[in-house]
Each structure stands twice: as C-alpha cells, then as structure tokens.
C-alpha cells in the first residue's frame, strides 16, 4: 500500500509518476523512489486552497506532537520545576454538537469561494448544494469558524465542540428534497460516529438568537426530529401549562440564552412553531414550549 505524505509542497527529484489524470482536474500521485512516499500534486479549481489546507493541517499536527513542559515562573522570577511525561491514556477531541446553517448566498459556488478567502475568516465542516452534493471542507476533528458568538446552555465556545453544516439556501426559499435527503444521511453518520446526543442537533439561530436567523422557519425540523436529530412537540398537545409555568425558565432548560428574552422567543418559534415568528407567546406557543421543554429536561 502506498501512503500519502503529510506536506507535499515539493516534488522529489528522483520520482516516477504512478497515477496520471489525463484531464488534469484531479491530483496525480508521484512516488519518491528514495523515501518510498507519495506526493500529491494538486490540480483543478481548488488546487490552491487544497494546498493551503494541507500545509495548515501539517502545522497543527506538528503542534500536537510537541512534548514541552509548562514553563512557569513564580513572582520572584524563579522557574517552577516541570517536565513532560507522556501518558498512554489520551485521544483526539470529538464533536458533541451539530449546528445547522443556511448560507444566505445565491449559489454553492459563491459559498465555497467565501470559505476559501482568508479575509472572511469563516468556514464550515460541510456545505450541501441544492442537488444534494456534499462538500467536506474541514476535518471533523478540527475547529471550523461557523458558530461565532452565542450561548447554548453553558456552552459559549461552540466552534470548539461542534460540527457546522451550511446548506445552500438564500433564507427565503424551501430546502430541496435532495438537500434534506443528504442532510439526514450526514446527520446519521455524525450521530453514530461521534455519539452525539439527540438534543444536541440545533440551528445557528438557537445558539445565537441575538444575531442569526438561520436555518429559518422553512427548515424541516420536524422531519429531523422524526429521525432522531433534535426534538419536536407532540402532534397532539393535551397538557396545559400549570399556573406556575415560567417560559423564561423553560427556554433556559432547552438551552436558550434568555438575556434578551424577545430574541430567545423568536428563535424558539422559528425552530418549533414556524407559522408565527413574532416575539409574543400565544397560548398555543406556551403549550408547545411546555411540551418541548419536558423533552429537553425531563
């Protein structure tokens, strides 16, 4: 088996081509006859950013391999004795949340370009096109810049513990059947692979209600809940909230940041009501909130 090298920036002098792409739209593999490794020469429209990704990933791997003790000094300037002793019990960090977005752009090409410009400083692990094609842009174990400032429960740094999925949608159109089908398959893979709890599939709006509206009231949250990705209110609501029911507490039990209560109510209604996204809770909204909050915090 031929293994790929980590940082293919230079083609070895002593080399032979073992795979040729005749249309020059995909990488070709070159074997270094002295080191017995493969160098991938990027080709195609994403060659430049693919190469940048590889170099940056290599730098992160090198950082993880460092075995440097803590270099600390006390108030008098004396060094604190320290050493690095490797343990046998460790592993890579795993994602525990999935955040779903709409792109709010006009095409998949525009979104891919946005995520390939360093000036934007934004990214996502996956982007799903209208035809259902999935673009994987950041390794699942790496941190993508998709969630930004917000709060869900006690989590404030969502980028460090979540996977971000962007869906090609301008925010005012239905999501395509192909997108929903691909999304469900992708979420199933994530849930099984990383053991992500049912409650931890949320929208950008849920995490950042003061800033973001996505994936919006047209997103099929009910279908996702039917497949085990997030919760949804029962079809038949029979329980009337008791007189002591506090909507603020219920929203917090689900995970919402209620420091701006109106924003939290709008985010909740975009997700769980969808027919009305005003910041007022109707009697029916209260029944939905009561029902859903019991699922998130039984």
C-alpha positions in Angstrom: 0.0 0.0 0.0 1.2 3.5 -0.8 0.8 6.1 1.9 0.4 9.8 1.3 3.0 12.2 2.7 1.9 15.0 5.1 3.3 18.1 3.4 3.5 17.7 -0.4 5.0 21.1 -1.3 8.0 19.9 -3.3 8.1 17.0 -5.9 11.2 14.8 -5.2 13.9 14.9 -7.8 14.0 11.1 -8.0 10.5 10.3 -8.8 8.2 8.4 -11.0 4.5 9.0 -11.8 2.2 6.2 -10.7 -1.2 7.8 -11.5 -1.9 10.3 -14.3 -5.0 12.3 -14.6 -5.4 12.9 -18.3 -7.9 15.7 -18.0 -5.9 17.4 -15.3 -8.8 18.0 -13.0 -7.7 15.8 -10.1 -4.4 15.2 -8.2 -1.8 12.9 -9.6 0.4 10.7 -7.4 4.2 10.7 -7.6 6.4 8.2 -5.7 9.6 9.3 -4.2 11.9 6.4 -5.2 14.3 7.1 -2.3 11.8 7.7 0.5 9.1 5.5 -0.8 6.3 8.0 -0.2 3.6 9.6 -2.3 3.5 13.3 -3.1 0.1 14.6 -4.2 0.3 17.4 -6.8 -3.0 19.4 -6.5 -4.9 20.0 -9.7 -8.2 21.6 -10.6 -10.1 24.7 -9.5 -9.4 24.1 -5.7 -5.7 23.3 -6.0 -4.5 26.5 -4.3 -6.8 26.2 -1.2 -6.3 22.4 -1.0 -2.6 23.0 -0.8 -3.1 25.7 1.8 -5.3 23.3 3.8 -2.6 20.6 3.7 0.1 23.0 4.9 -2.0 24.3 7.8 -3.1 20.9 8.8 0.5 19.8 8.9 1.3 22.7 11.2 -1.5 21.7 13.6 -0.2 18.1 13.6 3.3 19.4 14.4 1.9 21.4 17.3 0.1 18.4 18.7 3.3 16.4 18.7 5.2 18.9 20.8 6.2 17.5 24.2 7.1 20.7 26.0 6.7 21.1 29.8 5.0 24.1 31.3 7.5 27.0 31.5 6.3 28.8 34.6 8.0 31.2 37.0 6.9 32.5 40.4 6.5 36.1 41.5 10.3 36.3 42.3 11.3 35.1 38.8 12.3 31.6 39.9 11.5 28.8 37.5 9.0 26.2 38.6 10.4 22.7 38.1 8.5 21.0 35.4 8.8 18.1 33.0 6.8 16.4 30.2 5.9 12.8 30.9 3.8 11.2 28.2 0.7 9.3 29.3 -0.7 6.3 27.5 -4.3 7.4 28.0 -5.4 10.2 25.7 -7.2 10.8 22.4 -8.4 13.4 20.0 -11.3 15.7 20.9 -14.6 14.7 19.4 -17.5 17.0 18.3 -20.6 16.9 20.6 -22.9 19.3 18.8 -24.1 19.8 15.3 -25.0 23.4 14.2 -27.1 23.8 11.0 -27.0 27.0 8.9 -28.3 28.4 5.7 -25.7 30.1 3.6 -27.8 33.3 2.8 -26.0 33.4 -0.5 -27.0 32.9 -4.1 -25.1 29.8 -5.1 -22.9 27.0 -3.9 -20.0 28.4 -5.9 -20.4 31.7 -4.0 -20.4 30.0 -0.6 -17.3 27.8 -1.5 -15.5 31.0 -2.5 -16.5 32.7 0.7 -14.9 29.9 2.7 -11.8 29.9 0.6 -10.9 33.6 1.3 -8.8 34.2 4.4 -10.4 37.7 4.7 -13.8 36.2 5.6 -12.4 34.1 8.5 -15.5 31.9 8.2 -15.8 28.2 7.4 -17.9 25.2 7.9 -17.2 21.5 8.1 -19.8 20.7 5.4 -21.7 22.5 2.7 -24.7 20.9 1.0 -25.6 22.0 -2.5 -29.2 22.2 -3.9 -28.6 19.0 -5.8 -27.6 17.2 -2.6 -23.9 17.1 -3.3 -21.9 17.4 0.0 -18.7 19.4 0.1 -16.5 18.4 3.1 -14.3 21.5 3.9 -12.8 20.9 7.4 -11.8 17.6 9.0 -14.4 16.7 11.6 -11.8 16.7 14.4 -10.7 20.3 13.6 -12.3 23.6 14.6 -14.2 25.5 11.9 -15.3 29.1 12.2 -19.0 28.7 11.8 -20.9 29.5 15.1 -19.3 32.7 16.3 -20.6 34.5 19.5 -23.5 32.9 21.3 -24.6 30.6 24.1 -26.4 27.3 24.4 -26.8 26.1 27.9 -23.4 26.6 29.4 -21.6 26.4 26.1 -20.2 29.7 24.8 -17.3 28.4 22.5 -19.4 26.3 20.2 -16.8 26.2 17.5 -14.6 24.1 19.7 -17.1 21.3 20.3 -19.4 21.3 17.2 -19.7 20.4 13.6 -21.1 23.1 11.3 -23.3 22.3 8.3 -24.1 25.0 5.8 -27.0 24.4 3.4 -27.1 26.3 0.1 -30.2 28.4 0.7 -30.8 32.2 0.5 -33.0 32.2 3.5 -36.4 32.7 1.8 -36.8 29.5 -0.3 -37.7 25.9 0.6 -34.9 23.4 1.1 -34.7 20.9 -1.7 -35.6 17.2 -1.3 -32.1 16.3 -2.3 -30.6 18.6 0.4 -32.8 17.1 3.1 -32.0 13.5 2.0 -28.3 14.2 2.0 -28.5 16.1 5.3 -30.3 13.2 7.0 -27.7 10.7 5.8 -24.9 13.1 7.0 -26.5 13.6 10.4 -27.0 9.8 10.8 -23.3 9.3 10.1 -22.4 12.0 12.7 -24.7 10.8 15.4 -23.4 7.2 15.1 -19.7 8.1 14.6 -19.4 10.7 17.4 -22.3 9.5 19.7 -23.9 13.0 19.6 -27.0 13.2 21.8 -30.4 13.8 20.2 -30.8 17.1 21.9 -27.5 18.5 20.5 -28.7 19.0 16.9 -29.6 22.7 16.8 -29.7 25.7 14.5 -27.5 28.7 14.4 -30.5 30.7 15.5 -30.8 28.6 18.6 -27.2 29.3 19.6 -27.1 32.9 18.6 -30.6 34.3 18.8 -29.5 37.9 19.1 -27.6 37.7 15.8 -28.7 35.0 13.5 -32.0 33.8 11.8 -30.7 30.6 10.2 -31.7 28.0 9.2 -35.0 29.8 9.5 -38.7 28.9 9.7 -38.7 27.0 6.4 -36.2 24.4 7.7 -37.8 20.9 8.2 -37.0 20.5 11.9 -40.0 18.1 12.4 -38.6 15.7 9.8 -35.2 15.8 11.5 -36.8 15.1 14.9 -38.6 12.1 13.4 -35.2 10.7 12.5 -33.7 11.4 16.0 -32.0 14.7 15.3 -33.3 17.1 17.9 -36.8 17.1 19.4 -40.2 18.3 18.3 -43.6 18.9 20.0 -46.1 16.1 20.1 -48.7 16.2 17.3 -51.4 16.2 19.9 -50.9 18.7 22.7 -53.0 17.7 25.7 -51.1 19.1 28.6 -51.9 22.7 29.6 -49.0 24.5 31.3 -49.6 24.8 35.0 -50.1 28.3 36.6 -46.5 28.1 37.9 -45.1 27.6 34.4 -42.3 30.1 33.7 -41.5 30.5 29.9 -38.1 32.1 30.7 -37.1 29.0 32.8 -38.4 26.6 30.1 -36.4 28.3 27.4 -33.3 28.1 29.5 -33.9 24.4 30.2 -34.0 23.8 26.5 -30.7 25.7 26.1 -31.6 29.2 25.0 -29.8 32.3 26.2 -32.6 34.4 27.7 -30.6 37.5 28.4 -32.6 39.0 25.5 -35.9 37.3 26.1 -37.6 38.5 22.9 -34.7 37.2 20.8 -34.9 33.9 22.6 -38.7 33.6 22.0 -38.3 34.4 18.3 -35.5 31.8 17.9 -37.7 29.2 19.7 -40.6 30.0 17.4 -38.5 29.9 14.3 -37.5 26.4 15.3 -40.5 24.8 17.0 -43.6 26.8 15.8 -42.6 28.2 12.4 -46.0 29.5 11.4 -45.5 32.6 13.6 -42.2 34.2 14.5 -43.3 37.2 16.5 -41.7 37.8 20.0 -45.0 37.1 21.7 -46.0 33.7 23.1 -49.6 32.8 22.4 -51.5 30.2 24.4 -50.6 27.6 21.8 -47.0 28.7 21.8 -46.9 28.1 25.6 -48.3 24.6 25.1 -45.6 23.9 22.5 -42.9 25.3 24.8 -44.2 23.3 27.8 -44.2 20.1 25.8 -40.8 20.6 24.2 -39.1 21.7 27.4 -40.1 18.4 29.1 -38.3 16.5 26.3 -35.1 18.5 26.7 -35.2 18.5 30.5 -37.4 15.6 31.6 
